[in-house]
Amino acid sequence: MSLLASLLAHGTAPALTWYDADGRVELSGKVLANHVAKVANYLSDEVGLESGAPVLLDLPLHWKTLTWALG
């Protein structure tokens, strides 16, 4: 099963829960899949990266960094 299919299978159930000093963020599988797809499309369409191209993520530890890594 692909990552996207797995996330979508969660539906509205939380697929990611992030805790930090500001509180808690819960992202459903559907919402997380949407964020991941947007990042992937940006990297493909706007940056011109092809599938399998290496990417260096120099970002702070945050739930948004995870969406970039998955994208």
Phi, psi and omega in degrees: 000136180286163178302314181299314180296321179296316179295317180295331179293336176290338181059236182266001176287146180300129176253339179215128174237123184244127177248135173208188183298335181274354180129215185232141175237126175246127177245127177289165177303319181295316181291317178297318177300322179295315178299315181297317179296320179297317179295314180299317179294321177299312181298324181283307188281317186268322182268334178085019178286144176259159179304132180090353179291140179289145179223133176260119177259111177248070185235156179290161177293114184196158180295329179293329176297322178297321178296325177292318180296320179288327180292000000 
